[in-house]
């Protein structure tokens, strides 16, 4: 399988200004993801999609390729990532570079284990998936989840909590971690989506599930990296 690693990193972030190139534990944030991708032998090419020459230069310095700059209309707050992915795939194919699947690795998730990424690729191949997503387990179970139905009143998502539940008997509740998506090239280009009919998943360990959206996320992730730097992205 010919596998493209695509890292989408636009400028103009609001929660943490310039976060994709801001120093995270003395390394530009995007550098953590590029370095990890370079350790995965199944990945044939590492490409960054960005509208920023500054981000492009830093990505190049870490060994990624930046074949072109993303058009500004694909780098606004309202832009959908699928359009940026399709833009890069089309550009590469016009240059004669074809891939069977794309592994999307977001720079805002800087902590990954090599073995979890490899396992994700293996599962994607073995199951002939359209899409694979990295997952994280939500502690507490589905009986702990509520929705607001007005300003103060709430209701349980699925069941009546007054009946009581045994936590150990509940099924695992999972959500996307954002760390890894693997998508068939044909699904992206024909469905205009990263999701096909056959979706599989791999649970990533709790200590890798950091996704930076605001300053609190940033400070928490950086403190974890500094404390565990020798083991980050090395297993």
ABEGO torsion letter per residue (X at the ends): XBBBBBBBBBBGBAABBGAAABBBGGBBAAAAAAAAAAABAABABBBBBBABAAAAAAAAAAGBBBABBBBAAAABAABBAAAAAAAAAAAAAAAGBBBABBBBBBAABABBBAAAAAAAAAAAAAAGBABBBBBBBBBGEAAABBBBABAABBBBAABBAAAEBBAAABBBBBBBAGABBBBBAAAAAAAGBABBABBBBBBBBAAABBBBABAAAAAAAAAAAAAAAAABGAX
